[in-house]
Amino acid sequence: MKTDKITQQKIIRDALISIVLYALPVLLMLLSFRISGERPWKQHPQAAVKTTR
């Protein structure tokens, strides 16, 4: 059973919208790192400070 041309176009449009919505936060995060110059993956975590009581 073939799908209508309009149905195929709607499926393609919906798939493209889903991809854009999925990728947008990642792209914005990378853009903010580029603008600010931050590289959080290169920073080493600080050692936890133990307190004794």
Phi, psi and omega per residue, in radians:
M1 nan 2.116 3.141
K2 -1.461 2.582 3.072
T3 -1.611 2.654 3.127
D4 -1.136 2.734 3.126
K5 -1.123 -0.660 3.129
I6 -1.150 -0.704 3.119
T7 -1.130 -0.716 3.101
Q8 -1.097 -0.730 3.136
Q9 -1.127 -0.689 3.118
K10 -1.152 -0.687 3.118
I11 -1.131 -0.772 3.125
I12 -1.114 -0.765 3.129
R13 -1.069 -0.805 -3.141
D14 -1.116 -0.660 3.104
A15 -1.141 -0.736 3.120
L16 -1.147 -0.703 3.088
I17 -1.091 -0.722 3.131
S18 -1.116 -0.724 3.123
I19 -1.114 -0.761 3.133
V20 -1.117 -0.780 3.140
L21 -1.145 -0.553 3.115
Y22 -1.278 -0.707 -3.044
A23 -1.476 -0.375 -3.042
L24 -1.007 -0.842 3.129
P25 -1.069 -0.656 3.136
V26 -1.159 -0.783 3.130
L27 -1.118 -0.700 3.104
L28 -1.143 -0.649 3.100
M29 -1.125 -0.800 3.123
L30 -1.130 -0.649 3.085
L31 -1.119 -0.711 3.127
S32 -1.163 -0.637 3.068
F33 -1.129 -0.687 -3.134
R34 -1.143 -0.763 -3.097
I35 -1.212 -0.772 -3.072
S36 -1.435 -0.325 -3.126
G37 1.401 0.124 3.140
E38 -1.321 2.567 3.058
R39 -2.373 1.354 -3.052
P40 -1.106 -0.397 -3.132
W41 -1.345 -0.191 3.116
K42 -1.694 -0.137 -3.136
Q43 -1.488 2.402 3.113
H44 -1.547 2.417 3.134
P45 -1.151 2.506 3.131
Q46 -1.329 2.567 3.133
A47 -1.194 2.483 3.108
A48 -1.223 2.441 3.136
V49 -1.642 2.169 3.122
K50 -1.618 2.354 3.061
T51 -2.012 2.417 3.120
T52 -1.976 2.459 3.115
R53 -2.117 nan nan
